[in-house]
Amino acid sequence: MGPRAVSGSDPVVAFRDVLGASVRPPGDNVAPVQPVIHWDDVEPYRREAGHIAGTWRNLGTAAGTRGVGVKLIEIDPGRWSTPAHAEGAEEEIFFVLGGSGVSWQDGVAHEVRAGDCLVHLAEAEAHTLRAGPDGLRVLAYGQRLAHGNTVLPRAGVAWMSPGFVDVTVIGEERHPFHREAEAGEPEVGELMERPPSIVNLDDMAGEVYDRPGYAGLERDLARAVGSVATGLRHVVLEPGCLSAAPHCHSAEEEIFVVLDGGGTLLLGEDEHPVRAGSVAARPPGTRISHALRAGDGALTYLVYGTREPNDIAFYPRSGKVYFRGIGLMTRLEQLDYWDGEP
């Protein structure tokens, strides 16, 4: 069975949907999004071509993400996740949930295991993953940036200044995975020392915070290994504690994935239960505050987010406004649109 076919026959749509999650057009983010999903409820699909084989779940799209995404990938034992590739503009972050394997980077192989965080910057090394004998289970986070090329579908070319290139509409039997399969399995030699772009949870002390109602341990994984445009933190909340004061963002987008324990997602005045495998997306501009609260036991989760210098965070319980780019926390008077108008 080949990679998932692109739906529809529009070649422009096909070009925009190479990996099954097209860039979403701008829209009204105030519209409701799915509060919480569970990864077991997301329909899996297979990607197989030559040495590449695994089961994928598009968690981000199912949860309602807009400008970012996350996929759960279960790589078959001894097989590879994707073609070796280097992103031109998007930053990728991987978190290893279970199993073991190899991170292949520009022809050099490094061991990976459960608890690892890997960062691949834009315009950096070509990379892919190979599972060990027990398989490899990872979360793959990434941005959804609009591409700057111009496609001429009838001519079968794309402008890529200062020239143009021939292009092929992606389909069931015409997919980059098949071209990679024809190139053969990447060579894996002796495993080398891990680069600074890989870190394991056990190798980070993290930061302990202890304030009444807000207590836990936080590890800033992605920043520790050099992420620039996005971040990934591993958090263990103490029982009954909040992740942060409820807030909403104007520009930053966040994705929460619960790894262990149980608790509650607070969305404005509503509460939604969460457990291991729960996924919640918080797009920017929803105007609905959010926070996580641990239950009777500890709550362990990953939070992924974008880093936007023009982001403004609003804290409705206290009326505070945080201009994050300039580090200013203040309060503003909230007025009606027509206040003071003749």
C-alpha positions as CSV (number, residue, x, y, z in Angstrom):
1,M,0.0,0.0,0.0
2,G,1.5,3.4,-1.0
3,P,1.4,6.7,0.8
4,R,-2.0,8.2,1.3
5,A,-3.4,9.6,-1.9
6,V,-4.2,13.3,-2.1
7,S,-8.0,13.8,-2.4
8,G,-9.4,15.6,-5.4
9,S,-8.0,16.2,-8.8
10,D,-7.1,19.9,-8.6
11,P,-3.3,20.0,-9.1
12,V,-2.9,23.2,-7.2
13,V,-4.6,21.5,-4.2
14,A,-2.4,18.5,-4.6
15,F,0.8,20.6,-4.6
16,R,-0.3,22.2,-1.3
17,D,-1.0,18.9,0.4
18,V,2.3,17.0,0.1
19,L,2.2,15.5,3.5
20,G,-1.5,15.5,4.2
21,A,-1.8,18.8,6.1
22,S,-2.1,21.8,3.8
23,V,-1.6,25.4,4.9
24,R,-4.9,26.7,6.3
25,P,-6.1,30.0,4.9
26,P,-6.4,32.9,7.2
27,G,-9.8,33.1,8.9
28,D,-11.8,34.0,12.0
29,N,-10.0,32.3,14.8
30,V,-12.8,33.3,17.2
31,A,-14.8,30.4,15.7
32,P,-14.9,27.4,18.1
33,V,-12.3,24.7,17.9
34,Q,-12.5,21.1,19.2
35,P,-11.8,21.5,22.9
36,V,-10.0,18.1,23.5
37,I,-9.4,15.1,21.3
38,H,-7.7,11.8,22.1
39,W,-5.0,10.3,19.9
40,D,-6.7,6.9,19.9
41,D,-9.8,8.5,18.3
42,V,-7.8,9.9,15.4
43,E,-8.0,7.8,12.2
44,P,-4.6,6.2,11.4
45,Y,-3.2,5.9,7.9
46,R,-0.2,4.0,6.5
47,R,2.7,5.3,4.6
48,E,4.8,2.6,2.9
49,A,7.3,2.8,0.1
50,G,10.5,0.6,0.0
51,H,12.4,1.0,3.2
52,I,9.8,3.5,4.6
53,A,6.9,2.2,6.6
54,G,4.8,3.4,9.5
55,T,1.4,4.3,10.8
56,W,0.5,8.0,11.1
57,R,-2.1,10.0,12.9
58,N,-2.6,13.7,12.1
59,L,-3.3,15.0,15.6
60,G,-2.9,18.6,14.8
61,T,-5.6,18.8,12.2
62,A,-8.0,16.7,14.3
63,A,-7.5,19.1,17.2
64,G,-8.0,22.2,15.1
65,T,-4.5,23.7,14.8
66,R,-4.1,26.5,12.3
67,G,-0.5,27.5,11.6
68,V,1.3,24.5,13.2
69,G,0.8,20.8,13.4
70,V,1.7,17.6,15.2
71,K,1.6,14.0,14.0
72,L,1.9,10.8,15.9
73,I,4.2,8.4,13.9
74,E,4.7,4.7,14.7
75,I,7.6,3.5,12.6
76,D,7.7,-0.2,11.9
77,P,10.7,-2.1,13.3
78,G,13.8,-1.7,11.2
79,R,12.0,0.7,8.8
80,W,12.3,4.5,8.2
81,S,9.9,7.3,8.9
82,T,10.2,9.5,5.8
83,P,12.6,10.3,3.0
84,A,15.7,12.1,4.2
85,H,14.8,15.8,3.8
86,A,15.9,19.3,4.8
87,E,13.2,21.9,5.3
88,G,13.6,25.2,3.4
89,A,11.6,27.4,5.9
90,E,10.0,25.3,8.6
91,E,11.5,24.2,11.9
92,E,10.7,20.7,13.1
93,I,10.8,19.2,16.6
94,F,10.5,15.5,17.4
95,F,9.8,13.9,20.8
96,V,10.4,10.2,21.2
97,L,7.5,8.6,23.1
98,G,8.8,5.0,23.0
99,G,11.1,2.5,21.4
100,S,14.6,3.1,20.1
101,G,16.3,3.8,16.8
102,V,18.6,6.0,14.8
103,S,18.5,9.7,13.8
104,W,20.1,9.9,10.4
105,Q,21.5,13.4,9.8
106,D,23.5,14.2,6.6
107,G,24.8,10.7,6.4
108,V,25.8,10.5,10.1
109,A,23.8,8.2,12.5
110,H,23.0,8.9,16.2
111,E,21.2,6.7,18.7
112,V,17.7,7.9,19.9
113,R,15.5,6.6,22.7
114,A,12.4,7.3,24.7
115,G,12.5,10.8,26.2
116,D,14.6,12.3,23.5
117,C,13.9,15.7,21.9
118,L,15.3,16.5,18.5
119,V,15.3,19.9,16.8
120,H,15.9,20.4,13.0
121,L,16.2,24.0,12.0
122,A,15.2,25.3,8.6
123,E,17.9,25.2,5.9
124,A,20.0,22.8,8.0
125,E,20.8,19.1,7.8
126,A,18.9,16.5,5.9
127,H,17.3,14.1,8.4
128,T,15.1,11.1,8.9
129,L,14.5,8.3,11.5
130,R,15.0,4.6,11.5
131,A,13.3,2.4,14.1
132,G,15.1,-0.3,16.1
133,P,13.9,-3.9,16.6
134,D,11.0,-2.8,18.8
135,G,9.8,0.1,16.6
136,L,9.9,3.8,17.2
137,R,7.0,6.0,18.4
138,V,7.4,9.8,18.0
139,L,5.5,13.0,18.0
140,A,6.5,15.2,15.0
141,Y,5.8,18.9,15.4
142,G,6.2,21.5,12.7
143,Q,5.0,24.8,11.2
144,R,2.6,25.2,8.3
145,L,4.2,28.0,6.3
146,A,2.9,29.2,3.0
147,H,5.3,28.3,0.2
148,G,6.6,31.2,-2.0
149,N,6.8,29.3,-5.3
150,T,4.2,29.9,-8.0
151,V,2.8,26.8,-9.7
152,L,1.6,26.6,-13.3
153,P,-0.4,23.4,-13.2
154,R,-1.2,23.2,-16.9
155,A,2.4,23.8,-17.9
156,G,3.8,21.5,-15.2
157,V,6.4,24.0,-13.9
158,A,6.9,26.2,-10.9
159,W,8.6,29.6,-10.8
160,M,11.4,29.5,-8.2
161,S,13.4,32.7,-8.7
162,P,15.6,33.2,-10.7
163,G,14.4,30.2,-12.8
164,F,11.7,27.5,-12.9
165,V,11.6,23.8,-12.3
166,D,9.5,20.9,-13.6
167,V,6.9,19.6,-11.1
168,T,4.8,16.5,-10.8
169,V,1.4,16.4,-9.2
170,I,1.4,14.2,-6.2
171,G,-0.8,11.1,-6.3
172,E,-1.0,7.6,-5.1
173,E,1.6,6.3,-7.6
174,R,3.5,9.6,-7.9
175,H,4.8,10.5,-4.5
176,P,8.2,11.7,-3.2
177,F,8.2,8.6,-0.9
178,H,8.4,6.4,-4.1
179,R,11.3,8.4,-5.4
180,E,13.1,8.0,-2.1
181,A,12.4,4.2,-2.2
182,E,14.0,4.1,-5.7
183,A,17.1,5.8,-4.2
184,G,17.5,3.0,-1.7
185,E,17.9,2.8,2.1
186,P,20.3,5.3,3.6
187,E,23.6,3.9,4.7
188,V,24.0,3.6,8.5
189,G,27.5,3.2,9.7
190,E,28.9,3.3,13.2
191,L,26.7,5.3,15.6
192,M,28.4,8.6,16.4
193,E,28.3,10.9,19.5
194,R,24.9,12.7,19.6
195,P,24.9,16.3,18.4
196,P,23.8,19.3,20.5
197,S,20.4,19.2,18.7
198,I,19.4,16.1,20.7
199,V,18.7,16.0,24.4
200,N,17.0,13.5,26.7
201,L,14.7,14.4,29.6
202,D,17.0,12.6,32.1
203,D,19.9,14.9,31.1
204,M,18.0,18.1,32.1
205,A,17.5,19.2,35.7
206,G,14.7,21.5,34.7
207,E,13.2,24.3,36.7
208,V,11.1,23.8,39.8
209,Y,8.5,26.4,40.5
210,D,6.5,26.4,43.8
211,R,3.8,29.1,44.3
212,P,0.5,28.3,46.0
213,G,-1.7,26.8,43.3
214,Y,1.1,26.7,40.7
215,A,3.8,24.1,41.4
216,G,5.7,21.7,39.2
217,L,8.8,20.9,37.2
218,E,9.4,22.3,33.8
219,R,12.0,21.4,31.2
220,D,12.5,23.7,28.3
221,L,13.6,20.9,25.9
222,A,13.6,22.6,22.5
223,R,15.4,25.8,23.7
224,A,18.1,23.6,25.2
225,V,18.9,22.1,21.8
226,G,18.7,25.3,19.8
227,S,15.2,25.8,18.5
228,V,14.5,29.3,17.1
229,A,11.0,29.8,15.8
230,T,9.1,27.2,18.0
231,G,9.4,25.6,21.4
232,L,8.6,22.4,23.3
233,R,8.4,22.1,27.1
234,H,8.0,19.0,29.2
235,V,5.9,19.8,32.4
236,V,5.0,17.8,35.5
237,L,2.3,19.6,37.4
238,E,1.8,18.9,41.1
239,P,-1.7,17.6,42.1
240,G,-4.4,20.2,42.0
241,C,-2.1,22.9,40.5
242,L,-2.6,25.1,37.5
243,S,-0.1,25.2,34.6
244,A,-0.4,29.0,34.5
245,A,-2.9,31.8,35.1
246,P,-5.6,31.4,32.5
247,H,-4.7,33.5,29.5
248,C,-5.2,33.7,25.7
249,H,-2.7,34.7,23.0
250,S,-3.1,37.1,20.1
251,A,-0.4,35.6,17.9
252,E,1.2,32.5,19.4
253,E,-0.3,29.1,18.8
254,E,0.0,26.2,21.3
255,I,-0.6,22.5,21.3
256,F,-0.9,20.5,24.6
257,V,-0.3,16.7,24.6
258,V,-0.9,14.8,27.9
259,L,1.6,12.1,28.5
260,D,0.6,10.8,32.0
261,G,-2.0,11.4,34.7
262,G,-5.3,13.2,34.6
263,G,-6.7,16.6,35.0
264,T,-8.8,19.4,33.5
265,L,-8.4,21.8,30.6
266,L,-10.0,25.2,31.5
267,L,-11.4,27.0,28.5
268,G,-13.0,30.3,29.6
269,E,-15.8,29.2,32.0
270,D,-15.8,25.6,30.7
271,E,-13.9,22.6,31.9
272,H,-12.9,19.5,29.9
273,P,-11.3,16.3,31.4
274,V,-7.9,15.3,30.0
275,R,-5.9,12.0,30.4
276,A,-2.8,10.4,28.8
277,G,-3.2,10.8,25.0
278,S,-5.4,13.9,25.2
279,V,-4.5,16.6,22.7
280,A,-5.7,20.3,22.9
281,A,-5.0,23.0,20.3
282,R,-5.1,26.7,21.2
283,P,-4.9,28.7,18.0
284,P,-4.2,32.5,18.3
285,G,-6.9,35.0,18.5
286,T,-9.6,32.8,20.0
287,R,-10.3,35.3,22.9
288,I,-10.9,32.3,25.1
289,S,-8.5,31.8,28.0
290,H,-6.9,28.5,28.8
291,A,-5.0,26.6,31.4
292,L,-4.4,23.0,32.6
293,R,-5.2,21.9,36.1
294,A,-3.8,18.6,37.5
295,G,-6.2,16.2,39.2
296,D,-5.6,14.2,42.4
297,G,-2.2,13.0,41.0
298,A,0.5,14.7,39.0
299,L,-0.2,15.7,35.4
300,T,2.6,15.3,32.8
301,Y,2.3,17.0,29.4
302,L,4.1,18.5,26.5
303,V,3.4,22.0,25.4
304,Y,4.5,23.1,21.9
305,G,4.2,26.7,20.7
306,T,5.3,29.3,18.3
307,R,7.5,32.3,19.3
308,E,5.9,35.5,18.0
309,P,7.6,38.8,19.0
310,N,4.3,40.7,18.4
311,D,2.3,38.4,20.7
312,I,0.0,39.9,23.3
313,A,-1.3,37.7,26.2
314,F,-4.5,38.6,28.1
315,Y,-5.2,37.4,31.6
316,P,-9.0,37.9,32.2
317,R,-9.1,37.0,35.9
318,S,-6.7,39.8,36.8
319,G,-7.2,42.1,33.7
320,K,-3.5,42.1,32.9
321,V,-2.1,42.5,29.4
322,Y,1.4,41.2,28.6
323,F,3.1,42.7,25.6
324,R,5.5,39.8,25.3
325,G,7.8,41.2,22.6
326,I,8.8,44.2,24.8
327,G,8.4,42.4,28.2
328,L,5.7,44.8,29.5
329,M,2.9,43.6,31.8
330,T,0.2,46.2,32.4
331,R,-3.5,46.8,32.8
332,L,-5.6,48.6,30.2
333,E,-9.1,50.0,30.5
334,Q,-11.6,47.9,28.5
335,L,-14.1,50.1,26.6
336,D,-17.0,49.7,24.3
337,Y,-16.3,50.4,20.6
338,W,-18.5,53.5,20.6
339,D,-17.3,54.9,24.0
340,G,-16.5,58.6,23.6
341,E,-17.7,58.8,20.0
342,P,-20.3,61.4,19.1
